[in-house]
């Protein structure tokens, strides 16, 4: 259903009144954060877990990423 927006740089709805951030915004956040291998990172308000997954890939097996989300 979202195939038509797979390559569009827009925030997309993920349900419960939430959106997944624009890819460009996430890239900018990650550039500023500058995560490194072996770091421990807490992702507060992790939503769909997309950014959490990207962070996990960056820190690798040596690091840890924890994501928390509150959905009522």
Buried (B, 14 or more C-beta within 10 A) or exposed (E): EEEEEEEEEEEBEBEEEBEBBBBEEBEEEBEEEEBEEEBEBEBEEBBBBBBBBBBBEBBEEEBEBEBEBEEE
